Amino acid sequence: MEQAKEMVKLAINALEDKKGEDLRVIDIRQVSVMADYFLIASGSNPNQVQAMADSVEDALGKAGYPCKQVEGYQSANWILMDYGDIIVHVFCREDRLFYDLERIWRDGKIMEAAEFEA
């Protein structure tokens, strides 16, 4: 679990570095076996969304956490990055509102990104 928290912290820093907006972490350990945390962030346009995903992949890769799978990179409306213990969702604003993962996963504990900072 400490590894998952470290991964979330690295991903948050990478997203903030690319001006990611409205970062949220959902602790899904009690409601799902697929991962420990969802990390959700928004960007204002497809180029920013791709840059945010690239930043996460670079930061976690350098720390020794390879991405198992990436979906949606080309369209950049919703990029899903599976790291096993955490799943990173990077959205364009409109698509985030439409899919509303925070509502779908409301049984998980919604946390602020600041809870993972030093």
N, C-alpha and C positions, 0 to 999 in steps of 0.2 A: 504494500500500500504506500509506503514511503516513496517507492519508485514512481508510482502513479502521480503522487503529489509533486514530485520533482519535475515530471514531464509536463504537468499542467503549468507549473511556474515558468518553465522554459518557453512553452507555447504562448502563454500570456505575454511575456516579455517580447517575443517575436511579433505577435499581433500588434501590440502597442507601438512597437518600433515602426510599423507601417501604418500607424494612425487608425487601427481598428477601432470600431465604435461599439458601444453597448455590450461589452464583454460580460458573459455570464458563464458560470460553471454549474452544472447540475450533477449532484452526487447521486448516482443511480445504483449504488452497491446493494441497496436493500430491495430494489425492484427489478433488477435484471442481472443476468450473468454475462452479458455481452461485453461489458466494460465497467470500470469504476466511475469514470467521469465523462460527461459530455462537456465540451467547451464550445461555446457559440459566440460568434462575432459577426459584425456587419461591416461592409465597405460601401462606398458611394457609387462605384462603377466597376465593370468587369476587370479593368486593368488593376485597380486597387485590390480587388478580391484575389486575383492571381498573385499579385505581389505579396499579399498577406500569407497565402498558402505556401509560396516559395520560401518566405521567411521562416515559417514554422518548420518546413521540411529541412531547411538548412540548419536551424538551431538544434532540432531534435537529432538530426543525423550526426552532427558534430559531437553530440553528447552520447552517441552510440545507440540511439533508438531509431531503427529504420522503420519507415512507413510500410505497413503491410499491403495497403491498397488505397488508391485515390480514385474518386469518382467525380465527374462534373467539371474537371479542370478546363476543358475546351470552351464550354459555354459560359463558365464562371458566374452563373447565377447562384449556384449552391455547390460548393466544393466540400466533399466529405473526405476526411483523411483518417484512416483507421490505424491506430498505433497499438491495438490490443487493449492495454489498460485504459487508454483514453481515446475518445473519438472527437476529432475537431471538425466543426461545421462552420464554414465561412460563407456568408450569404451577401448578396446585394440586398439593400434595405427592403425593397418591395417583396422579394421572395421570402425574406425572413418573416415579414408580417403575414404573408399568405400561408406558409407552412406552420408557423407558430409552435415550434418544438417545445417551448416552455410550457405551453398548455397541454400538449400531448404527454409530456413527461412530468406532469405536475405532482405525481406521486413521489418523485425524487426530491431531494433537498436542493433548492435553488440557492446558490451561493454567489457572493460578489467576488470578482476577480481579486479585489484587494485582500481577501482572506488568505490568498496564497502567496502574497508578497512578503518579503523579509520584514 
